[in-house]
Amino acid sequence: MSFSCNVSYANEKYCFDVKTTKNGVYDCVLTAPDDLKGMAFALSGEKVTVKYSGMEIEKDLNDIPYGNMIGLFYEVMKKSNGKTAAEKDKNYCLSGKIKNSDYELYVSPSGLPMSLEFPNEKIYMEFNNLTLVKGE
């Protein structure tokens, strides 16, 4: 699956592209803002590899500062896998907590993510251009 994500985080705006692979890796690349454009994250299991400006580091997911939108997004995706969603406005909603922060993940009837919200942290993510990729 591949998609774009537009993020509102307090008064800031971010965008990143996501591509998932069949072995569960989430490859994310920031496309905005310009000063972070091209920063890449590969998330798998409890590890994250960050690449930016010719540098590469690998860290435990727990070592990424809380509030990193890509880390939060990934934690919700992992935690939501296989959960039952409640029907809400002809779509479905999965809710829970990540590091003591409430979230709501909205998915379409086909199971594709539509939006993710952390109301108390003022983080809102909207997923666009969703594509199912065969053989990935």
C-alpha positions as CSV (number, residue, x, y, z in Angstrom):
1,M,0.0,0.0,0.0
2,S,1.2,3.5,-0.7
3,F,-0.3,6.9,0.3
4,S,0.4,10.5,1.2
5,C,-0.3,11.9,4.6
6,N,-1.0,15.6,5.4
7,V,-0.4,16.5,9.0
8,S,-1.5,19.4,11.1
9,Y,0.4,19.5,14.4
10,A,-0.6,22.5,16.5
11,N,0.2,25.4,14.1
12,E,2.6,23.5,11.9
13,K,2.0,21.6,8.7
14,Y,3.9,18.5,7.5
15,C,3.5,16.0,4.6
16,F,5.0,12.6,4.1
17,D,4.6,9.8,1.6
18,V,4.3,6.2,2.9
19,K,5.0,2.9,1.2
20,T,4.5,-0.3,3.0
21,T,6.1,-3.6,2.0
22,K,4.8,-7.2,2.4
23,N,7.3,-7.8,5.2
24,G,5.8,-5.0,7.3
25,V,8.3,-2.2,6.7
26,Y,6.9,1.4,6.5
27,D,9.1,3.6,4.3
28,C,8.2,7.3,5.0
29,V,9.7,10.3,3.3
30,L,8.9,13.9,4.3
31,T,7.8,16.1,1.4
32,A,7.1,19.3,3.5
33,P,8.2,21.5,5.0
34,D,11.0,22.4,2.7
35,D,13.7,22.4,5.5
36,L,12.9,18.7,6.3
37,K,12.1,17.6,2.7
38,G,13.7,14.3,1.8
39,M,14.2,13.1,5.4
40,A,13.4,9.3,5.2
41,F,12.3,6.9,7.9
42,A,12.2,3.1,7.6
43,L,10.2,1.6,10.4
44,S,10.1,-2.1,11.2
45,G,9.3,-3.8,14.4
46,E,10.9,-1.8,17.2
47,K,13.6,-0.2,15.0
48,V,13.7,3.0,12.9
49,T,16.3,4.0,10.4
50,V,16.5,7.8,9.7
51,K,18.3,9.1,6.6
52,Y,18.9,12.8,5.9
53,S,21.5,14.8,4.1
54,G,23.8,11.9,3.6
55,M,23.6,10.8,7.3
56,E,22.0,7.6,8.5
57,I,21.2,6.4,12.0
58,E,19.3,3.5,13.4
59,K,17.5,3.8,16.7
60,D,15.0,1.9,18.8
61,L,11.5,3.3,18.2
62,N,11.3,4.2,21.9
63,D,14.3,6.6,21.5
64,I,12.4,8.8,19.0
65,P,11.0,11.9,20.9
66,Y,7.3,11.7,21.7
67,G,5.3,13.8,19.3
68,N,7.2,12.7,16.2
69,M,4.3,12.3,13.9
70,I,5.8,9.4,11.9
71,G,6.5,7.5,15.1
72,L,3.0,8.1,16.4
73,F,1.5,7.1,13.0
74,Y,3.5,3.8,13.0
75,E,2.6,2.9,16.6
76,V,-1.1,3.3,15.8
77,M,-0.8,1.2,12.6
78,K,0.9,-1.6,14.6
79,K,-1.5,-1.4,17.5
80,S,-4.6,-1.3,15.2
81,N,-3.7,-4.4,13.2
82,G,-6.4,-7.0,13.7
83,K,-8.5,-4.8,16.0
84,T,-12.3,-4.5,15.6
85,A,-13.5,-1.1,14.6
86,A,-16.8,0.6,15.6
87,E,-19.0,1.8,12.8
88,K,-19.2,5.6,12.7
89,D,-20.8,7.7,10.0
90,K,-20.7,4.9,7.4
91,N,-17.0,4.4,8.1
92,Y,-15.2,2.8,11.0
93,C,-13.3,4.1,13.9
94,L,-10.5,2.5,16.0
95,S,-9.7,4.3,19.2
96,G,-7.0,3.7,21.8
97,K,-4.0,5.1,23.5
98,I,-0.4,5.5,22.5
99,K,1.9,6.6,25.4
100,N,-1.1,8.0,27.3
101,S,-2.4,9.9,24.4
102,D,-5.9,9.1,23.0
103,Y,-6.2,8.6,19.3
104,E,-9.0,7.9,16.8
105,L,-8.1,6.1,13.5
106,Y,-10.9,6.3,10.8
107,V,-10.9,3.7,8.1
108,S,-13.1,3.1,5.1
109,P,-15.4,0.1,4.8
110,S,-12.6,-1.6,2.8
111,G,-10.1,-1.1,5.6
112,L,-8.0,1.7,4.1
113,P,-7.0,4.5,6.5
114,M,-8.7,7.8,6.1
115,S,-7.5,9.9,9.0
116,L,-5.8,9.7,12.4
117,E,-6.4,12.2,15.2
118,F,-4.7,12.8,18.6
119,P,-7.2,15.4,19.9
120,N,-5.4,16.3,23.1
121,E,-2.1,16.9,21.3
122,K,-3.8,18.8,18.4
123,I,-2.4,16.3,15.8
124,Y,-4.5,15.5,12.8
125,M,-3.4,13.3,9.9
126,E,-5.3,12.9,6.6
127,F,-4.4,10.1,4.2
128,N,-4.6,10.7,0.5
129,N,-3.8,8.9,-2.8
130,L,-4.1,5.5,-1.3
131,T,-3.0,2.8,-3.7
132,L,-2.7,-1.0,-3.2
133,V,0.5,-2.2,-4.6
134,K,0.7,-5.8,-5.8
135,G,3.7,-8.0,-4.9
136,E,5.2,-5.5,-2.4
